[in-house]
Amino acid sequence: MEINPDNIAIFSIGSFTVNATLLFTWIVMLILALGSFLITRKLSSGLKIKSGQNLLEVIVVSMRSQIREVSQQIPDQYLPFIGTLFLFIVVSNILAVVPGFDPPTRSLSTTAALAFCVFLSVPIYGIRKKGLKNYLRAYVKPSFFMLPFNIIGELSRTLALAVRLFGNIMSGTVIIGILLAITPFFVPIALQLLGLLTGIIQAYIFAILAMVYIASATRSKQQGEANE
């Protein structure tokens, strides 16, 4: 039976309790912060660059290309947010192969928090791009009667983001756990590798969907941006 990491208390300070989900989330954030510091502290513009910088450049260029393709806008304004979402989910899922590490994305509270960040980012980017009046006007098109349906649509897609990521990561963990108990050792290893691939794909899908939602709120009828 799977234990919810939200229910595993690590330590408490007064009324504040740190559970397993929160602890592993901090670990992922620390790894990302430390990794980015170590890679970017000595960047090179020459022909010879370190492998870490080369990997980082490939990731950044790929993300910029995907953001530009989805939004048809300048990608740099969205790269920090979308890139952070993608890297956090990817690292969380990859670390699932480490014994004792419980990926934060296996907790519904984490996936809900990520989806809520996307939910907030949509009006923030939309208002900044189109202005408050023009952004709110989209909720009453083609008529004012569409207002409640548009609001329900915003809420439902946020819920769908959270449940989709949680369900895929959780189901993979459960299946591997079951097979570890009833099959030879090499079968779960193969499934673990498949789980890693699935985790990366899920991170990509989450980031792309987030960008689609933001792009729908920021793209104008006369959109023609395809700049560097």
PyMOL commands that set and color helices and strands:
alter all, ss='L'
color gray80, all
select helices_A, chain A and resi 5-7+20-40+51-71+75-77+79-97+104-106+108-130+132-140+144-182+186-218
alter helices_A, ss='H'
color red, helices_A
select strands_A, chain A and resi 9-13+16-19
alter strands_A, ss='S'
color yellow, strands_A
deselect
rebuild
show_as cartoon
